Amino acid sequence: MLQIRRDLVDAIVAHARKDHPDEACGVIAGPVGSDGTARPERFIPMLNAARSPTFYEFDSLDLLKLYREMDANDEVPVVIYHSHTATEAYPSRTDISYASEPDAHYVLVSTRDPETHEFRSYRIVDGVVTEEDVEIVEAASPVAGPTESYMFANTGSDDKPDT
């Protein structure tokens, strides 16, 4: 089961709506607890390098930077998310083939309906997709977790996002 704070769910959905009609993608990193489970804490929206309504791809340099940062912070990718803009929130064959983090929760958000959204989570291990329950909890304190952005791929020498 994925237990996730409401503010993180809201941030994922907002990112998906913002990038629509292209697929949005990102990661929620977190520390591994003493019980061996990881908590989703740090929301990291990523740039869809494919800039496509039917496919997402993390920029390889952005992903390398992210993994180095997570290693330095003793974090793991707890949630790997992306949106589907015209279909249900279920992993495609491509999504399944690219799933390389067996301990991650793969969250899909469908933005095909402008009034509502689907928010579903899966475990994907060795090509086997298992849907899991999602428990949305309120934040423990009024301060939301930190937010990072890796939406600067392909920006040129000034390192400012293209607009």
OpenMM code with the backbone's topology and positions (N, CA, C; nanometers):
from openmm import Vec3, app, unit

residues = "MET LEU GLN ILE ARG ARG ASP LEU VAL ASP ALA ILE VAL ALA HIS ALA ARG LYS ASP HIS PRO ASP GLU ALA CYS GLY VAL ILE ALA GLY PRO VAL GLY SER ASP GLY THR ALA ARG PRO GLU ARG PHE ILE PRO MET LEU ASN ALA ALA ARG SER PRO THR PHE TYR GLU PHE ASP SER LEU ASP LEU LEU LYS LEU TYR ARG GLU MET ASP ALA ASN ASP GLU VAL PRO VAL VAL ILE TYR HIS SER HIS THR ALA THR GLU ALA TYR PRO SER ARG THR ASP ILE SER TYR ALA SER GLU PRO ASP ALA HIS TYR VAL LEU VAL SER THR ARG ASP PRO GLU THR HIS GLU PHE ARG SER TYR ARG ILE VAL ASP GLY VAL VAL THR GLU GLU ASP VAL GLU ILE VAL GLU ALA ALA SER PRO VAL ALA GLY PRO THR GLU SER TYR MET PHE ALA ASN THR GLY SER ASP ASP LYS PRO ASP THR".split()
positions = [
    Vec3(0.0839, -0.1178, 0.0000),
    Vec3(0.0000, 0.0000, 0.0000),
    Vec3(0.0887, 0.1245, 0.0000),
    Vec3(0.0476, 0.2233, -0.0786),
    Vec3(0.1156, 0.3523, -0.0795),
    Vec3(0.0439, 0.4446, 0.0176),
    Vec3(0.1181, 0.4943, 0.1152),
    Vec3(0.0661, 0.5968, 0.2047),
    Vec3(0.1351, 0.7275, 0.1656),
    Vec3(0.0557, 0.8277, 0.1303),
    Vec3(0.1098, 0.9510, 0.0755),
    Vec3(0.0305, 1.0709, 0.1268),
    Vec3(0.1025, 1.1795, 0.1522),
    Vec3(0.0379, 1.3004, 0.2035),
    Vec3(-0.0478, 1.3667, 0.0948),
    Vec3(-0.1556, 1.4280, 0.1389),
    Vec3(-0.2464, 1.4969, 0.0469),
    Vec3(-0.1747, 1.6059, -0.0322),
    Vec3(-0.0830, 1.6809, 0.0304),
    Vec3(-0.0149, 1.7882, -0.0427),
    Vec3(0.0702, 1.7328, -0.1565),
    Vec3(0.1242, 1.6117, -0.1405),
    Vec3(0.2022, 1.5504, -0.2469),
    Vec3(0.1114, 1.5038, -0.3608),
    Vec3(-0.0034, 1.4479, -0.3267),
    Vec3(-0.1016, 1.4093, -0.4289),
    Vec3(-0.1445, 1.5339, -0.5064),
    Vec3(-0.1761, 1.6414, -0.4342),
    Vec3(-0.2176, 1.7658, -0.4993),
    Vec3(-0.1080, 1.8198, -0.5913),
    Vec3(0.0187, 1.8081, -0.5494),
    Vec3(0.1300, 1.8563, -0.6309),
    Vec3(0.1445, 1.7724, -0.7590),
    Vec3(0.1290, 1.6405, -0.7480),
    Vec3(0.1362, 1.5533, -0.8657),
    Vec3(0.0247, 1.5894, -0.9638),
    Vec3(-0.0973, 1.6024, -0.9136),
    Vec3(-0.2115, 1.6325, -1.0004),
    Vec3(-0.1941, 1.7704, -1.0646),
    Vec3(-0.1477, 1.8681, -0.9883),
    Vec3(-0.1255, 2.0026, -1.0431),
    Vec3(-0.0199, 1.9996, -1.1530),
    Vec3(0.0877, 1.9233, -1.1327),
    Vec3(0.1910, 1.9110, -1.2349),
    Vec3(0.1323, 1.8461, -1.3610),
    Vec3(0.0527, 1.7418, -1.3432),
    Vec3(-0.0085, 1.6738, -1.4576),
    Vec3(-0.1012, 1.7677, -1.5345),
    Vec3(-0.1788, 1.8469, -1.4625),
    Vec3(-0.2695, 1.9433, -1.5280),
    Vec3(-0.1899, 2.0526, -1.6000),
    Vec3(-0.0822, 2.0993, -1.5370),
    Vec3(0.0003, 2.2061, -1.5944),
    Vec3(0.0639, 2.1619, -1.7258),
    Vec3(0.1137, 2.0385, -1.7310),
    Vec3(0.1831, 1.9897, -1.8503),
    Vec3(0.0892, 1.9357, -1.9580),
    Vec3(-0.0376, 1.9141, -1.9233),
    Vec3(-0.1358, 1.8646, -2.0199),
    Vec3(-0.1399, 1.9592, -2.1396),
    Vec3(-0.1366, 1.9165, -2.2641),
    Vec3(-0.1677, 1.7813, -2.3100),
    Vec3(-0.0478, 1.6858, -2.3135),
    Vec3(0.0728, 1.7337, -2.2789),
    Vec3(0.1862, 1.6414, -2.2717),
    Vec3(0.1825, 1.5653, -2.1398),
    Vec3(0.2439, 1.4482, -2.1390),
    Vec3(0.2551, 1.3719, -2.0147),
    Vec3(0.3530, 1.4428, -1.9216),
    Vec3(0.3191, 1.4457, -1.7949),
    Vec3(0.4070, 1.4994, -1.6907),
    Vec3(0.4763, 1.3819, -1.6225),
    Vec3(0.5925, 1.4080, -1.5624),
    Vec3(0.6622, 1.3007, -1.4922),
    Vec3(0.7461, 1.3588, -1.3789),
    Vec3(0.7771, 1.2748, -1.2830),
    Vec3(0.8583, 1.3183, -1.1716),
    Vec3(0.8798, 1.2078, -1.0705),
    Vec3(0.9400, 1.2473, -0.9592),
    Vec3(0.9790, 1.1546, -0.8544),
    Vec3(0.9424, 1.2161, -0.7198),
    Vec3(0.9067, 1.1334, -0.6252),
    Vec3(0.9011, 1.1756, -0.4858),
    Vec3(1.0033, 1.0906, -0.4128),
    Vec3(1.1049, 1.1579, -0.3611),
    Vec3(1.2131, 1.0898, -0.2904),
    Vec3(1.1828, 1.0882, -0.1414),
    Vec3(1.2494, 0.9985, -0.0732),
    Vec3(1.2319, 0.9925, 0.0714),
    Vec3(1.3337, 0.9026, 0.1361),
    Vec3(1.3470, 0.9170, 0.2676),
    Vec3(1.4411, 0.8333, 0.3416),
    Vec3(1.3831, 0.6946, 0.3660),
    Vec3(1.4716, 0.5987, 0.3825),
    Vec3(1.4290, 0.4653, 0.4215),
    Vec3(1.4217, 0.4635, 0.5734),
    Vec3(1.3070, 0.4238, 0.6267),
    Vec3(1.2882, 0.4219, 0.7713),
    Vec3(1.3546, 0.3022, 0.8370),
    Vec3(1.3536, 0.3019, 0.9685),
    Vec3(1.4160, 0.1934, 1.0436),
    Vec3(1.3462, 0.0600, 1.0204),
    Vec3(1.2196, 0.0660, 0.9757),
    Vec3(1.1471, -0.0580, 0.9480),
    Vec3(1.1711, -0.1085, 0.8052),
    Vec3(1.2585, -0.0390, 0.7306),
    Vec3(1.2918, -0.0826, 0.5960),
    Vec3(1.2021, -0.0266, 0.4872),
    Vec3(1.0978, 0.0468, 0.5259),
    Vec3(1.0104, 0.1074, 0.4251),
    Vec3(1.0491, 0.2539, 0.4058),
    Vec3(1.0247, 0.3034, 0.2865),
    Vec3(1.0592, 0.4416, 0.2548),
    Vec3(0.9331, 0.5279, 0.2563),
    Vec3(0.9487, 0.6510, 0.3024),
    Vec3(0.8375, 0.7455, 0.3090),
    Vec3(0.8512, 0.8489, 0.1977),
    Vec3(0.7457, 0.8734, 0.1203),
    Vec3(0.7525, 0.9787, 0.0198),
    Vec3(0.7527, 1.1158, 0.0879),
    Vec3(0.8579, 1.1950, 0.0624),
    Vec3(0.8724, 1.3236, 0.1305),
    Vec3(0.8987, 1.4404, 0.0363),
    Vec3(0.9925, 1.4250, -0.0567),
    Vec3(1.0415, 1.5392, -0.1348),
    Vec3(0.9925, 1.5293, -0.2794),
    Vec3(0.9038, 1.6218, -0.3153),
    Vec3(0.8428, 1.6265, -0.4472),
    Vec3(0.9406, 1.6873, -0.5478),
    Vec3(0.9666, 1.6139, -0.6569),
    Vec3(1.0633, 1.6577, -0.7576),
    Vec3(0.9998, 1.6454, -0.8961),
    Vec3(0.9351, 1.7524, -0.9447),
    Vec3(0.8812, 1.7462, -1.0799),
    Vec3(0.9953, 1.7469, -1.1800),
    Vec3(0.9844, 1.6646, -1.2810),
    Vec3(1.0883, 1.6537, -1.3835),
    Vec3(1.0312, 1.7006, -1.5171),
    Vec3(1.1204, 1.7325, -1.6060),
    Vec3(1.0822, 1.7692, -1.7412),
    Vec3(1.0632, 1.6428, -1.8235),
    Vec3(0.9536, 1.6350, -1.8964),
    Vec3(0.9352, 1.5250, -1.9904),
    Vec3(1.0189, 1.5581, -2.1131),
    Vec3(1.1343, 1.4959, -2.1234),
    Vec3(1.2262, 1.5242, -2.2339),
    Vec3(1.1646, 1.4897, -2.3685),
    Vec3(1.0683, 1.3983, -2.3712),
    Vec3(1.0017, 1.3609, -2.4956),
    Vec3(0.8995, 1.4665, -2.5379),
    Vec3(0.8522, 1.5449, -2.4413),
    Vec3(0.7493, 1.6477, -2.4680),
    Vec3(0.6392, 1.5919, -2.5577),
    Vec3(0.5796, 1.4841, -2.5094),
    Vec3(0.4833, 1.4083, -2.5883),
    Vec3(0.3547, 1.3845, -2.5094),
    Vec3(0.2397, 1.3815, -2.5762),
    Vec3(0.1143, 1.3488, -2.5086),
    Vec3(0.0942, 1.1987, -2.4880),
    Vec3(0.1842, 1.1165, -2.5440),
    Vec3(0.1654, 0.9713, -2.5343),
    Vec3(0.2849, 0.8988, -2.4762),
    Vec3(0.3884, 0.9708, -2.4348),
    Vec3(0.5108, 0.9066, -2.3892),
    Vec3(0.5843, 1.0020, -2.2967),
    Vec3(0.6490, 0.9469, -2.1946),
    Vec3(0.7338, 1.0317, -2.1112),
    Vec3(0.8734, 0.9734, -2.1068),
    Vec3(0.9693, 1.0624, -2.0874),
    Vec3(1.1084, 1.0207, -2.0778),
    Vec3(1.1823, 1.1206, -1.9894),
    Vec3(1.2500, 1.0694, -1.8875),
    Vec3(1.3342, 1.1558, -1.8045),
    Vec3(1.4591, 1.1914, -1.8840),
    Vec3(1.5011, 1.3161, -1.8761),
    Vec3(1.6278, 1.3547, -1.9367),
    Vec3(1.7393, 1.2819, -1.8625),
    Vec3(1.8303, 1.2191, -1.9356),
    Vec3(1.9319, 1.1345, -1.8722),
    Vec3(2.0249, 1.2142, -1.7804),
    Vec3(2.0615, 1.3359, -1.8166),
    Vec3(2.1484, 1.4159, -1.7286),
    Vec3(2.0748, 1.4602, -1.6031),
    Vec3(1.9483, 1.4991, -1.6179),
    Vec3(1.8680, 1.5361, -1.5011),
    Vec3(1.8531, 1.4173, -1.4069),
    Vec3(1.8305, 1.2996, -1.4643),
    Vec3(1.8145, 1.1792, -1.3831),
    Vec3(1.9438, 1.1454, -1.3095),
    Vec3(2.0562, 1.1595, -1.3760),
    Vec3(2.1853, 1.1359, -1.3114),
    Vec3(2.2055, 1.2326, -1.1946),
    Vec3(2.1759, 1.3595, -1.2150),
    Vec3(2.1869, 1.4594, -1.1067),
    Vec3(2.0958, 1.4230, -0.9899),
    Vec3(1.9736, 1.3827, -1.0235),
    Vec3(1.8782, 1.3458, -0.9194),
    Vec3(1.9278, 1.2270, -0.8373),
    Vec3(1.9759, 1.1216, -0.9042),
    Vec3(2.0222, 1.0034, -0.8311),
    Vec3(2.1445, 1.0349, -0.7459),
    Vec3(2.2326, 1.1193, -0.7943),
    Vec3(2.3473, 1.1599, -0.7125),
    Vec3(2.3025, 1.2368, -0.5893),
    Vec3(2.2058, 1.3245, -0.6073),
    Vec3(2.1530, 1.4012, -0.4943),
    Vec3(2.0821, 1.3106, -0.3934),
    Vec3(2.0018, 1.2169, -0.4442),
    Vec3(1.9344, 1.1240, -0.3528),
    Vec3(2.0371, 1.0413, -0.2757),
    Vec3(2.1418, 0.9946, -0.3425),
    Vec3(2.2478, 0.9192, -0.2745),
    Vec3(2.3111, 1.0034, -0.1643),
    Vec3(2.3404, 1.1292, -0.1940),
    Vec3(2.4033, 1.2191, -0.0958),
    Vec3(2.3117, 1.2445, 0.0239),
    Vec3(2.1793, 1.2403, -0.0003),
    Vec3(2.0816, 1.2663, 0.1063),
    Vec3(2.0277, 1.1388, 0.1704),
    Vec3(2.0855, 1.0232, 0.1374),
    Vec3(2.0344, 0.8947, 0.1866),
    Vec3(1.8856, 0.8781, 0.1569),
    Vec3(1.8483, 0.9086, 0.0338),
    Vec3(1.7100, 0.8962, -0.0113),
    Vec3(1.7020, 0.7922, -0.1224),
    Vec3(1.5798, 0.7483, -0.1472),
    Vec3(1.5500, 0.6576, -0.2572),
    Vec3(1.4292, 0.7128, -0.3329),
    Vec3(1.4108, 0.6694, -0.4580),
    Vec3(1.2891, 0.7103, -0.5290),
    Vec3(1.1701, 0.6297, -0.4775),
    Vec3(1.0901, 0.6906, -0.3925),
    Vec3(0.9772, 0.6203, -0.3321),
    Vec3(0.8610, 0.6116, -0.4308),
    Vec3(0.8353, 0.7222, -0.5000),
    Vec3(0.7283, 0.7285, -0.5989),
    Vec3(0.7883, 0.7771, -0.7299),
    Vec3(0.7567, 0.7077, -0.8365),
    Vec3(0.7882, 0.7531, -0.9716),
    Vec3(0.6521, 0.7729, -1.0380),
    Vec3(0.6261, 0.8965, -1.0798),
    Vec3(0.4919, 0.9243, -1.1319),
    Vec3(0.4971, 0.9790, -1.2738),
    Vec3(0.3878, 0.9583, -1.3431),
    Vec3(0.3651, 1.0263, -1.4700),
    Vec3(0.2158, 1.0278, -1.4986),
    Vec3(0.1790, 1.1063, -1.5982),
    Vec3(0.0382, 1.1185, -1.6317),
    Vec3(0.0081, 1.0529, -1.7650),
    Vec3(-0.1161, 1.0148, -1.7794),
    Vec3(-0.1703, 0.9723, -1.9083),
    Vec3(-0.2751, 1.0770, -1.9438),
    Vec3(-0.2665, 1.1305, -2.0632),
    Vec3(-0.3514, 1.2434, -2.1001),
    Vec3(-0.4816, 1.2040, -2.1697),
    Vec3(-0.4874, 1.0835, -2.2229),
    Vec3(-0.6067, 1.0440, -2.2972),
    Vec3(-0.6561, 0.9039, -2.2621),
    Vec3(-0.5874, 0.8378, -2.1706),
    Vec3(-0.6252, 0.7005, -2.1349),
    Vec3(-0.6333, 0.6875, -1.9830),
    Vec3(-0.6781, 0.5709, -1.9398),
    Vec3(-0.6894, 0.5462, -1.7962),
    Vec3(-0.5515, 0.5437, -1.7291),
    Vec3(-0.5510, 0.5541, -1.5994),
    Vec3(-0.4268, 0.5515, -1.5215),
    Vec3(-0.3838, 0.4071, -1.4991),
    Vec3(-0.3356, 0.3449, -1.6056),
    Vec3(-0.2859, 0.2075, -1.6006),
    Vec3(-0.1579, 0.2017, -1.6836),
    Vec3(-0.0551, 0.1306, -1.6357),
    Vec3(0.0733, 0.1285, -1.7078),
    Vec3(0.0616, 0.0692, -1.8483),
    Vec3(0.1208, 0.1385, -1.9440),
    Vec3(0.1280, 0.0883, -2.0807),
    Vec3(0.2405, -0.0151, -2.0906),
    Vec3(0.2496, -0.0820, -2.2031),
    Vec3(0.3598, -0.1767, -2.2250),
    Vec3(0.4941, -0.1057, -2.2125),
    Vec3(0.5014, 0.0179, -2.2651),
    Vec3(0.6254, 0.0954, -2.2554),
    Vec3(0.6557, 0.1287, -2.1096),
    Vec3(0.5545, 0.1726, -2.0342),
    Vec3(0.5736, 0.2021, -1.8915),
    Vec3(0.6297, 0.0799, -1.8191),
    Vec3(0.5742, -0.0353, -1.8491),
    Vec3(0.6167, -0.1590, -1.7824),
    Vec3(0.7611, -0.1926, -1.8202),
    Vec3(0.7950, -0.1765, -1.9470),
    Vec3(0.9307, -0.2112, -1.9903),
    Vec3(1.0354, -0.1171, -1.9314),
    Vec3(0.9967, 0.0070, -1.9009),
    Vec3(1.0913, 0.1043, -1.8447),
    Vec3(1.0985, 0.1008, -1.6921),
    Vec3(1.0091, 0.0284, -1.6273),
    Vec3(1.0049, 0.0244, -1.4805),
    Vec3(1.1278, -0.0506, -1.4279),
    Vec3(1.2189, 0.0231, -1.3664),
    Vec3(1.3459, -0.0386, -1.3244),
    Vec3(1.3723, -0.0277, -1.1743),
    Vec3(1.2776, 0.0225, -1.0991),
    Vec3(1.2933, 0.0372, -0.9536),
    Vec3(1.1941, -0.0559, -0.8840),
    Vec3(1.2349, -0.1763, -0.8484),
    Vec3(1.1391, -0.2725, -0.7932),
    Vec3(1.0778, -0.2316, -0.6599),
    Vec3(1.1419, -0.1406, -0.5869),
    Vec3(1.0863, -0.0982, -0.4582),
    Vec3(1.0009, 0.0275, -0.4692),
    Vec3(0.9937, 0.0877, -0.5868),
    Vec3(0.9189, 0.2122, -0.6041),
    Vec3(0.7702, 0.1858, -0.6243),
    Vec3(0.6920, 0.2867, -0.5883),
    Vec3(0.5501, 0.2905, -0.6204),
    Vec3(0.5387, 0.3669, -0.7517),
    Vec3(0.4781, 0.3061, -0.8519),
    Vec3(0.4585, 0.3719, -0.9804),
    Vec3(0.3180, 0.4316, -0.9814),
    Vec3(0.3117, 0.5648, -0.9717),
    Vec3(0.1844, 0.6350, -0.9662),
    Vec3(0.1510, 0.6868, -1.1054),
    Vec3(0.0287, 0.6624, -1.1460),
    Vec3(-0.0220, 0.7170, -1.2712),
    Vec3(-0.1440, 0.8023, -1.2428),
    Vec3(-0.1473, 0.9171, -1.3090),
    Vec3(-0.2596, 1.0091, -1.2985),
    Vec3(-0.3159, 1.0268, -1.4385),
    Vec3(-0.4449, 1.0078, -1.4535),
    Vec3(-0.5081, 1.0334, -1.5823),
    Vec3(-0.5734, 1.1702, -1.5788),
    Vec3(-0.5395, 1.2516, -1.6791),
    Vec3(-0.5980, 1.3854, -1.6917),
    Vec3(-0.6902, 1.3920, -1.8132),
    Vec3(-0.7405, 1.2768, -1.8576),
    Vec3(-0.8255, 1.2759, -1.9770),
    Vec3(-0.9557, 1.3499, -1.9548),
    Vec3(-1.0050, 1.3554, -1.8326),
    Vec3(-1.1269, 1.4292, -1.7994),
    Vec3(-1.0854, 1.5607, -1.7336),
    Vec3(-1.1230, 1.6742, -1.7904),
    Vec3(-1.0793, 1.8017, -1.7328),
    Vec3(-1.1410, 1.8333, -1.5956),
    Vec3(-1.2461, 1.7623, -1.5594),
    Vec3(-1.3136, 1.7893, -1.4321),
    Vec3(-1.2652, 1.7003, -1.3177),
    Vec3(-1.2148, 1.5827, -1.3507),
    Vec3(-1.1715, 1.4889, -1.2470),
    Vec3(-1.0372, 1.4282, -1.2881),
    Vec3(-0.9830, 1.3474, -1.2002),
    Vec3(-0.8596, 1.2762, -1.2331),
    Vec3(-0.8643, 1.1372, -1.1695),
    Vec3(-0.7897, 1.0471, -1.2278),
    Vec3(-0.7676, 0.9154, -1.1679),
    Vec3(-0.6279, 0.9180, -1.1079),
    Vec3(-0.6118, 0.8652, -0.9878),
    Vec3(-0.4822, 0.8587, -0.9195),
    Vec3(-0.4675, 0.7155, -0.8709),
    Vec3(-0.3763, 0.6402, -0.9343),
    Vec3(-0.3599, 0.4987, -0.9008),
    Vec3(-0.2124, 0.4665, -0.8838),
    Vec3(-0.1846, 0.3643, -0.8038),
    Vec3(-0.0469, 0.3249, -0.7762),
    Vec3(-0.0279, 0.1766, -0.8033),
    Vec3(0.0925, 0.1446, -0.8529),
    Vec3(0.1255, 0.0079, -0.8899),
    Vec3(0.2657, -0.0263, -0.8417),
    Vec3(0.2880, -0.1539, -0.8220),
    Vec3(0.4223, -0.2094, -0.8105),
    Vec3(0.4475, -0.2795, -0.9431),
    Vec3(0.5644, -0.2560, -0.9996),
    Vec3(0.6008, -0.3204, -1.1255),
    Vec3(0.7357, -0.3866, -1.1049),
    Vec3(0.7353, -0.5186, -1.1017),
    Vec3(0.8570, -0.5955, -1.0773),
    Vec3(0.8671, -0.7045, -1.1837),
    Vec3(0.9776, -0.7045, -1.2558),
    Vec3(1.0022, -0.8049, -1.3608),
    Vec3(0.8856, -0.8159, -1.4589),
    Vec3(0.8287, -0.7007, -1.4947),
    Vec3(0.7202, -0.6992, -1.5923),
    Vec3(0.5834, -0.7330, -1.5381),
    Vec3(0.5738, -0.7629, -1.4090),
    Vec3(0.4454, -0.7967, -1.3475),
    Vec3(0.3901, -0.6722, -1.2787),
    Vec3(0.2678, -0.6356, -1.3158),
    Vec3(0.2019, -0.5160, -1.2630),
    Vec3(0.1020, -0.5569, -1.1559),
    Vec3(0.1162, -0.4966, -1.0382),
    Vec3(0.0228, -0.5227, -0.9283),
    Vec3(-0.0290, -0.3895, -0.8769),
    Vec3(-0.1585, -0.3672, -0.8916),
    Vec3(-0.2157, -0.2436, -0.8374),
    Vec3(-0.2193, -0.2531, -0.6857),
    Vec3(-0.1977, -0.1387, -0.6209),
    Vec3(-0.1999, -0.1353, -0.4748),
    Vec3(-0.2932, -0.0240, -0.4278),
    Vec3(-0.3415, -0.0390, -0.3051),
    Vec3(-0.4241, 0.0638, -0.2452),
    Vec3(-0.3415, 0.1891, -0.2209),
    Vec3(-0.4100, 0.3034, -0.2233),
    Vec3(-0.3477, 0.4316, -0.1916),
    Vec3(-0.4210, 0.4903, -0.0727),
    Vec3(-0.3454, 0.5219, 0.0316),
    Vec3(-0.4016, 0.5893, 0.1487),
    Vec3(-0.3476, 0.7312, 0.1501),
    Vec3(-0.4382, 0.8273, 0.1352),
    Vec3(-0.3994, 0.9678, 0.1364),
    Vec3(-0.4182, 1.0198, 0.2783),
    Vec3(-0.3095, 1.0737, 0.3341),
    Vec3(-0.3115, 1.1209, 0.4721),
    Vec3(-0.2840, 1.2709, 0.4744),
    Vec3(-0.3309, 1.3344, 0.5786),
    Vec3(-0.3023, 1.4761, 0.5964),
    Vec3(-0.1586, 1.4906, 0.6446),
    Vec3(-0.0971, 1.6033, 0.6150),
    Vec3(0.0404, 1.6294, 0.6587),
    Vec3(0.0461, 1.6322, 0.8109),
    Vec3(0.1563, 1.5838, 0.8657),
    Vec3(0.1740, 1.5803, 1.0111),
    Vec3(0.1875, 1.7200, 1.0693),
    Vec3(0.2366, 1.8144, 0.9891),
    Vec3(0.2495, 1.9522, 1.0357),
    Vec3(0.2028, 2.0439, 0.9248),
    Vec3(0.1773, 2.1714, 0.9549),
    Vec3(0.1291, 2.2622, 0.8521),
    Vec3(0.2352, 2.2969, 0.7476),
    Vec3(0.3593, 2.2601, 0.7724),
    Vec3(0.4658, 2.2900, 0.6784),
    Vec3(0.4778, 2.1738, 0.5797),
    Vec3(0.4642, 2.2043, 0.4526),
    Vec3(0.4758, 2.1004, 0.3501),
    Vec3(0.6210, 2.0610, 0.3323),
    Vec3(0.6416, 1.9420, 0.2787),
    Vec3(0.7768, 1.8943, 0.2527),
    Vec3(0.8467, 1.9795, 0.1481),
    Vec3(0.9769, 1.9678, 0.1397),
    Vec3(1.0530, 2.0472, 0.0437),
    Vec3(1.0203, 2.0079, -0.0999),
    Vec3(1.0340, 2.1024, -0.1881),
    Vec3(1.0113, 2.0798, -0.3299),
    Vec3(1.1367, 2.1157, -0.4067),
    Vec3(1.1745, 2.0291, -0.4971),
    Vec3(1.2879, 2.0540, -0.5868),
    Vec3(1.2316, 2.0489, -0.7281),
    Vec3(1.3031, 2.1039, -0.8220),
    Vec3(1.2624, 2.0960, -0.9610),
    Vec3(1.3828, 2.0638, -1.0471),
    Vec3(1.3638, 1.9695, -1.1356),
    Vec3(1.4667, 1.9350, -1.2330),
    Vec3(1.4081, 1.9578, -1.3711),
    Vec3(1.3454, 2.0720, -1.3899),
    Vec3(1.2795, 2.1036, -1.5154),
    Vec3(1.3659, 2.1989, -1.5969),
    Vec3(1.4941, 2.1692, -1.6076),
    Vec3(1.5837, 2.2592, -1.6785),
    Vec3(1.6615, 2.1908, -1.7886),
    Vec3(1.6191, 2.0756, -1.8283),
    Vec3(1.6898, 2.0038, -1.9345),
    Vec3(1.6831, 2.0819, -2.0651),
    Vec3(1.7885, 2.0690, -2.1424),
    Vec3(1.7924, 2.1295, -2.2753),
    Vec3(1.7696, 2.2797, -2.2726),
    Vec3(1.8272, 2.3471, -2.1747),
    Vec3(1.8004, 2.4894, -2.1597),
    Vec3(1.9096, 2.5785, -2.2129),
    Vec3(2.0241, 2.5263, -2.2416),
    Vec3(2.1313, 2.6114, -2.2889),
    Vec3(2.2268, 2.6470, -2.1774),
    Vec3(2.3145, 2.7383, -2.2041),
    Vec3(2.4237, 2.7670, -2.1108),
    Vec3(2.3834, 2.8465, -1.9884),
    Vec3(2.2678, 2.9138, -1.9919),
    Vec3(2.2331, 2.9975, -1.8765),
    Vec3(2.1607, 2.9204, -1.7660),
    Vec3(2.1299, 2.7920, -1.7870),
    Vec3(2.0647, 2.7067, -1.6885),
    Vec3(1.9315, 2.7622, -1.6412),
    Vec3(1.8640, 2.8395, -1.7217),
    Vec3(1.7295, 2.8857, -1.6892),
    Vec3(1.6330, 2.8059, -1.7743),
    Vec3(1.5173, 2.7685, -1.7168),
    Vec3(1.4227, 2.6873, -1.7938),
    Vec3(1.3741, 2.7608, -1.9189),
    Vec3(1.3555, 2.6855, -2.0260),
    Vec3(1.2928, 2.7416, -2.1445),
    Vec3(1.1474, 2.7691, -2.1115),
    Vec3(1.0937, 2.8750, -2.1635),
    Vec3(0.9507, 2.9050, -2.1410),
    Vec3(0.8749, 2.9108, -2.2685),
] * unit.nanometer
topology = app.Topology()
chain = topology.addChain("A")
for resn in residues:
    res = topology.addResidue(resn, chain)
    for name in ("N", "CA", "C"):
        topology.addAtom(name, app.Element.getBySymbol(name[0]), res)
